[in-house]
Amino acid sequence: MIHSHELSFFWEIVKQGSLSAAARELGVTPAAVSKRLAKIEESLGVPLVRRTTRRLSLTDEGELFLTHARRILTELEEMEQQVAQNRLAPKGLLRVNAPLGFGRTYITPIVSRFVKRYPEVEVQLQLTDHPLSLVDDTFEIGIRFGEIPDARLIARRIAPNRRLVCAAPSYLKTHGMPKVPHDLVHHNCIVLRQNESAYGLWRFSKGKKTETVKVRGTLSSNDGEVALSWVLAGHGLMLRAEWDIAKYVRTGRLVILLEDYVTEPADIFAVYAERQGRSPRVRAFTDFLVNSFAQSAGKSQAPELKW
């Protein structure tokens, strides 16, 4: 069986370019290096290097052995770093980006509790209409809804969520209730202009059938809270995240429509670049987010609607 110290030994020989140079680096004689290399080749049953007077060159088997040795040694180093980091208390600057309304209502109090538990962590919470880049190291963690378009990011779901069509009872009393998605073209729909996506396109699915409806209305905004206030005032219908409307549904100020249809996914994720996943403060904060939402659900305080 080949052990990690033999992989390191072989990698050192290749880096140095000759047995004599490797011997000087390792502090042993060239004969000792040659003997140790010969034992590795004997255990494998194939030659790994071609020995010359000046430099060594790798055989095909040596090239393959080197490729795997590099990978294994890298993985071992990463494992050691991650295990060591688990012993470290989270500390330092943590920069978080979240959507305005959701961040203000739900992420802000979680941050407050987090810094009380981890006083050595400094949190900068940036609330924006549009998601900010995590790839250029501006932020370590982003809170995102729905599908994550950037494959370079790791996404961890922190809470389930749905997008639901809703309206105030006063609006429905005057204009009636839509029965199927196409009925929405006859209603005043309040739309959001966010994230540079095509606004006013609402997608519904039921079984294997999918339908896209181009909705229109007299009011639109890039701020979800503003649009929601108009819906509460009875101006029209809206497609809004469950987490934002749950409290109004429970009190009867809003009514859910088209319940038999599924809209585009809107689950809530904490996303970060892969390299950031090794940071103790990033891991601690994502764990804290997941646990906070789970505890809220366990106390029957989660916004998830129960019909």
N, C-alpha and C positions, 0 to 999 in steps of 0.2 A: 504494500500500500504506500502510495506517495503522500508525504506529509507537507504541510504548508511551509515548513522551514526549508524543505528541498526545493519547493517552487521558488522561494525567495533566493535561494542559492543559485539556481539556474538563471533566474532573471538578472542577478548581479553579474554573472559571467557574460551574458549577452550585452549588458550595458557597458561593461568594461572593454569588451571587444577581444580579449585574449585571456588565457589562463593565468599568465604571469601578472597582468594588470589586476585581475580579480583576486589573485593571491595577495598582492600588496594591499588592496582595499580591505580584504577580510583579515589581514594580519597573520596569514599562514604561508606555508611554502607552496610553490607551484606543484610539487609532487602530491601534497595533500589535496589540493584542488582537483588535480587530475584523477586521483584515486576516488574521491567522493563522486565526481561526475561519472566515472566508470561504473560505480555501484548503482547509480540511478539508471543508467542505460541498461545494465544487466537486469535490474528488476523489471524494466519495461520490455526488454528483449529486442530493442532496436537502437541503433546509433542516433544520437541527437545532434552531434556536431562533427564537422570535418576538421581535424586538427592540422594546422600548418605551422611553419616556423614563426610567422609574424602575427597572423590573425586567424581567428576561427570563423567558420561559416556554418550555418544551420542546414541540416538535412530537411527533407520534406516533413519527416516525423518531428524534427526539432522545431520547425515553424509551427506545426499544429500544437505541440506541447507548450510553446511559448504563448500562443494565443489564449489557450485555456488557463495558463498560469497567471497571465495578466488579469483576466476576468475574475478568477477566483480570489486573487490577492486583493483586488479592488473591492470585491463584495465583502471580504473579511474585514477590510479596513472600515468600510461603511457600517458594517454590523457593530464593530467595536465602538465607533463614534456614537451610534444611536443608543447603544446600551449605556455608554458613559453619560450621554445627555439625559437619560432617564433619571439619573441621580442628581441632576442639577435643578435647582429651583428656577422657575421662569423669572427673567428679569430683563431690563432694557426697554427700548422703544418698540411698540407695536402699533402699526398704522393700519387702520380699518376703514374700508369704504362701504357704504350702505345706501339704499334708496332713501329719499327724504322722509316720506310718511312712515314707512315701516321702521326705518332706523330711529326716528324720533320716538315712536310709540313703544317699540319692543327691544331694540338693540341698546338704546341709551340706558335703561334701568339694569340690563344685564351687565353692561360695562361697569356701572357703578358697583355692583356686587362683586364683579371680577377683581377690580383693583383693591377692594377691601380684603379679599382672600390672598391676592398676590401683590403686596404693596411695593415690590421692587420693579413692577412692570408699569411703564408709562404708556398710556393709550392715547393715540390721536384718532378721533372718529370724524371722518369726513362724510357728510351727507350730501348727495348730489342727485340731480334729475337723471343724469346719464352715468352708466358704469364707467369707472376710471380704470386705466391699465394696471394690471398686476405684473405684467411681463417685464416692464422696464424698472422694476424695483421701487416704484413710487409707493406702493402699498403691499403689505404682506398678505392681507386677507380681504376678500370682497364678499359681500352678501348679495346673492343673485337669485332671481326667480326663473323657473322654467329651465329649458335646455341651455347648456353651457356651450357657446359657439367655438371657444378656443380650446383645441385639443391639447395645448401645452399646459393646461391647468388641471389640477386635481380638485374634484368636487365632492364634498361630503354633505349629504342631506341632513339638515337640522330640523326640518319639520315638513309634514305633508301640507298641501295647499291646493285649492281649486279656484278657477275663475268661474264666477256665477253671474248670470243676468239678473238684475234686480231693479225694482222701482218702488216708489212710495205709493201707499194705498190711494192717496188723493189723485195721483196721475192715472192709476188703473181704473178708478171710479169714473173718470171722464173719458178715457180713451180705450178702455177695454184691455184684455189680457191676451198676449200672443200665444197661439197654440203650437205653432211650428216655427222653426227659425226664419223661414221666408216671410212670415208675418211682420218681422222687424222692419222691413222696408217701408211699412206704413206707419211706423212710430218715430217719435222724436228721440233719437239715440245720442247720448252725450259721449263723445269720444275723447280719448287721450292721444296727444301727439308726443310720444316719448320714444327714446332709444333709436331714432332714425328709421324705425320700421314703418311698413305701410299701415297707416292708421285707418280706422274705420272698416277693417276687414275682420269679421268675427267668424271663426271656424267652429263647426259643430260636427259631432259624430254620434251615430247611434247604430250599434251593431257593426256591419261592414260598410255602412253608408256614411260618407263625409260630405258636408255642405259648407260652402263659404258664402257669407252674406256681406254685401257692401252696404253698411248702414250710414245714415246721414242724420243730421240734426242741426238745430240752430245754435248749439253751444258746444265748444271744445276748449280744451286747456292742456297744457303740459304738466299741470300739477294735479295729482290724483285727489288730494284733499279738497281742492276747489271744485273739481268735477263731482265729487261725492256730495258736497254741500248742495249743489244744484239738484241732484237726484233726490235728496232728502226734502228739498223744497217743492218737489212735485213737477219739475220741468221735463223729465223724460226718463228713459231707461239707461242702464249702464252695465258694462261687463267689468266686474271688479273682483279682486282677490278676496277669498273667503275670510282671511285674517283681518281685512279692513271693514267688512260689513257685518260680521257675526253679531256684534253687540246690538246693532240696529235691527237685525232680524229677530233676535230674542225679545226685544222690547216692542216689536210690531211696527217700527217706523219704516222698515223695508220689507218687501215681499220677494221671495225667490221665484223666478220664472224659468220655464223650459227645463225643469228638473230632470227629465228623462234623457237629456242630451249631455254629452261630454265635450268640454271645450279644451283648448290647448293646455298642456301641462304647466303648472305654476308652482311646483314644489320649491321649497326654499333651501338654498345650498350655501355653505361656506366654501369658497374656492380660494386656492393658493397655488403658486408655482411649486413644482415638485421639490425643488431644492429647499423651499421654505418649510416643507413638512418635517424636516429634521430639527427645526428650531423648537426648544422647549416652550417658549411663550406662544408660538403658533399652535402647537399641539394642545397646550393647556387651554387656550381660548376656544378652540373648536370643540374640545371636550366639554367645556363649560357651557357653550351654546347648546349643544345637543342635550346635555343633562337639564339645563334650565327649561327648555321647551318640553322635555319629557315629564319633568316634575309638574309643570303647569297643567299638562294633560291629565296627570295622575290626580291632581286636585280638582278636576272638573272645571278648571278655569281656562282651558285652551279655547281659542276661538273656533275650533272645528265645530261645525254645525251638526247637531243631532236632530234628525227628523222624527 
